[in-house]
Amino acid sequence: MTEPKKNALVLHVVSAGEPLVYALSVAAAKELAGRLQTLMTTGAVVTPELEDGSSVAINFAHVVTAHFDELPPLSRIYGSASRSTRGFNG
């Protein structure tokens, strides 16, 4: 049995209703995993690479809590290479 990929960065942001979920690239997930606690305490800004090759700027000064998880199947996920949220699939 293979280990599930925990490359979804889940952010709970100040005054936001639902969490933001980002599909990080494997390299970005590994790099951020060791620094997440430091980023939260310092309120730093980082620009990790997403699974689809794009990047996002995250200001941890506005993040209440953050954790890594598996990509949820039925959620809005930013940066996922396997999901299309616009246009027609066909």
Phi, psi and omega in degrees: 000135182270152178288133179294145178283122178253067181250017175264118176268118182254120182243130172257114187258149178305133177059026175250143182286305182253154179290155173268133181239123180244132175272101182278153171293162182300317180296318180293321178297317178296318182292318182283333184302319181281344184250358188301316180296319178295319179298320179293318183283331181267342182070034183288165175248129178231159177231080181285154176279137179267169183302326182275004178096348177277178177224164182221143175267125180242121177262104184289354174291339181257004183262126179280313178210153181214147176203164176261146180206178172285156177293122180289144186287326187236056180225165172280118183238122180275133175085009181283130181284337186264357183240139176244126182255000180229153175076191181257140175266129179175000000 
